[in-house]
């Protein structure tokens, strides 16, 4: 999974060649030698500038020094930071004159990205690497002057999209170079991972804070960095344990939610959905090794999001990565590293049960009748079909219903009938007598998806009818109050189901 993400040019890149380091003496405290090196780097190919470990390390340090002085602690630049689209050379030159430090910030970020991509492309035999350029030979820790890159991420106001996106990508590659998975067997110098782990966690915390927003702009800001980090097992684990699986799952679900369909400017694009799903797919490779990651996949509803994506999309690249993710989950095992807490075992069978609850069997059968250009899709469909049918045979009708409710993906069918509830109402008590499934239905009745909310209303009404004292239980846990709010809902069908549910709660002999 080794790839170099594309950053894209700065919107003011047209004026970079017009930067004159000599006339910036009053604003940038650089030695004559440092200015000469910056000028030489402009006049020569990047490979020449990075021809030796000393030259590469020196150039990287000078760029970071300039960034520290140009970006400053006062926040984003007053003009360049607000430029979102590429401008002409004439417009860029005006900005260089009026906001030179804003242009310099963009220039340094772009140059650092160029340095890092060049170093990544060097052969394994080369002594010039990211570690030799950004880490100390003496103690193997990252050089102190990397911190301006992190400071840019936390700019106030509306920030600076290019500078933040580029700084985050640069930090990702610099930190990954210090991880054991990237240094073992190939590095020619010692690197102290403990010195990298904390700043990498800080970078991931910034990513998760951005993922809390539902806007496409926030995704554009972090997806390049997140995609890069998914090449690193250490970063994948840190991201999963920071709630990352949940954030990805929610963004993938939001594309098809009722609310997003009303607000067309909110939610991920098709390309962003593909990239989010790619990140989730990369995280599935940690399931065999870490019980905590398996737990996060279950807790955060990742299966529901992936099935939703498979059902809603016809783009092959999106379907391919979603199906591959589902297959990895269905085939994962707890045998490699069992959960030491002795709680419920989470393995492929658990995920397969969730998939069955989400209706994946039906979708797989439909998709197997389609013609696919990608042979991987055909292979994944065959494998999933076999796994799902094998698990389906071992599940009772109640097991299937429970899996569907826990997945949050309610659909009308034979599990939502008077006959089913007459035979299974007692099962709602649960092993601890806490009526957890009824509480889950209560939450689903408030879903943004009106179809899901309607099915939940029907199921709650049938529980109340068929379970002894079901009315008082529904009232005690607050179910009645939730349904009452839906009686005046704008959706006529949901309003009807809510009214019928309340009637069943009030009328003794329905």
Residue, then its C-alpha position, 0 to 999 in steps of 0.5 A: x500500500x505504498x503510495x505518494x499522495x498528490x498535494x497540488x500547486x499553491x494558488x499563488x505558485x505563479x509568483x514563486x520564481x519572483x521571490x527575491x531573498x535579498x530584499x527580504x533581509x528585514x523580515x527573514x533573519x537569514x545568513x548570506x550562505x542560507x540565502x545562497x542555498x535557497x537561490x541555488x535550489x531555485x536554479x538547479x534540479x531538486x536532485x542536485x540540491x539533495x545530492x548528499x546527506x549534508x546538503x539535504x539536511x541543511x536545505x531542509x533545516x533552512x526551509x523550516x527556519x524560513x517557515x518558522x519566521x514567515x508563518x509567525x505565531x499571530x495566525x494566518x496571513x491576511x491575504x494569501x490565506x484567503x485565496x482558494x483558487x489559482x490566480x494569474x501571475x499578475x495577481x500573484x505578483x500583487x499578493x507577493x508585494x502586499x503579503x510577502x510572508x503569506x507567499x513565502x509560507x506557501x513557497x516553503x510548504x510546496x518546497x518541503x513537499x517537493x523535497x519529501x517526494x523526491x526523497x521517497x522516490x530515491x532507491x533503497x540504496x541511497x544514503x539520502x533519506x527522510x530520516x537523514x534529512x529530518x532526524x538527528x544522527x546523534x540521538x535519532x530524534x526529529x529535529x526541533x525546527x519541525x514545529x512550525x509545520x504543526x503550528x500552521x495546522x492550528x491557525x486561527x480564523x478560517x486558516x490557510x487551506x493550502x498551507x495546512x493541507x501541505x504541512x499535514x502531508x509533510x508531517x505525515x511522511x516525516x513522522x512515518x519515516x521514524x516508525x519501526x515499520x519504515x525503518x527496520x531493515x532499510x534505515x542506515x541510522x538509528x531513529x527513536x520511535x518514542x520521540x515520534x509517537x507523541x507528535x504523530x498522535x498530535x497530528x492524528x488528533x488534528x485530523x479527527x478534530x477536522x473529521x468532526x465537521x460534515x463539510x466537504x472542505x474539512x475532508x479536502x483538508x485532511x484526506x491527503x494526509x490520512x491516505x498517506x498515514x494509512x501506509x503505516x501500521x503504527x499510524x493506523x493503530x493510533x488512528x483507530x484508537x482515536x475514534x477514527x473508524x467511527x468518523x470515517x463510518x459516519x462520513x460514509x453514511x452521511x452521503x445517503x442520509x435524508x438530511x444530506x439529500x436536502x442539503x446538497x452542499x454537505x457531505x463527501x463527493x464520490x471521490x472523497x467516498x472512495x478515499x474514505x473507504x480506502x482508509x477504512x479498507x487499510x484499517x481492516x488489515x489491523x483486525x487480526x492483530x488488535x482486538x481493540x480495532x475489531x471492537x472499534x469496527x463493531x462499536x462504530x457501525x462500520x459494516x452498516x456504512x460499507x453495506x450502505x455504500x455497496x447498495x447505493x453506488x454503481x462506481x466500480x472503484x467505490x464498490x471494489x474497495x467497499x466489498x474488499x473491506x467487508x471481505x477482510x472483516x468477514x474473514x478476520x480471526x481472533x485466533x492470532x491475538x485473542x482479546x485478553x479481557x475475556x469479553x465477547x469474542x469478535x471475529x469474522x462470524x460477528x461481522x458476517x452476522x452484522x452484514x446479514x442484519x444489514x441485508x448484504x445477502x440480497x445485495x450480493x445476490x443482485x450484484x453477482x448477476x451484473x457484469x463487472x470489469x474488475x475481476x477482484x469484485x467478482x472474486x469478493x462477491x463469490x467469497x462473501x456469498x459463501x461466507x454469508x450463506x454459511x453463517x446464515x444457516x447457523x442463525x435463528x430468526x431472532x439472531x437475524x432480527x437482532x443483528x438487523x436492529x444492532x446494525x441500525x439498517x432496518x428494512x421491511x420484510x418477514x422480520x417486521x410482522x405481527x407473527x414474528x413479534x407474537x413468537x419473539x416478544x419475550x426475547x426483547x428482555x435480553x440476557x440481563x433483562x435490560x431490554x437493550x434492543x427496545x432501547x436501540x429501537x427507540x434511538x432508531x425511531x429518531x433516525x434521519x432516515x425516515x424509512x428506518x424510523x418508520x420500521x422502528x415505530x412499527x416494531x415498537x408498537x408490536x412489542x407493546x402489543x405482544x409483551x406483557x406489561x409492554x406499555x409500562x416498559x416503553x413508557x419507563x425507558x422514554x420510548x413513548x415520548x420519542x414516538x409522540x414527537x413524530x406524530x406531527x412529522x412532515x413525512x406522511x408515511x412516518x407520521x402514520x406509523x408513529x400514530x399507529x405506534x402511539x395508539x397501540x400504547x394507549x389502546x388495551x385491545x388493539 
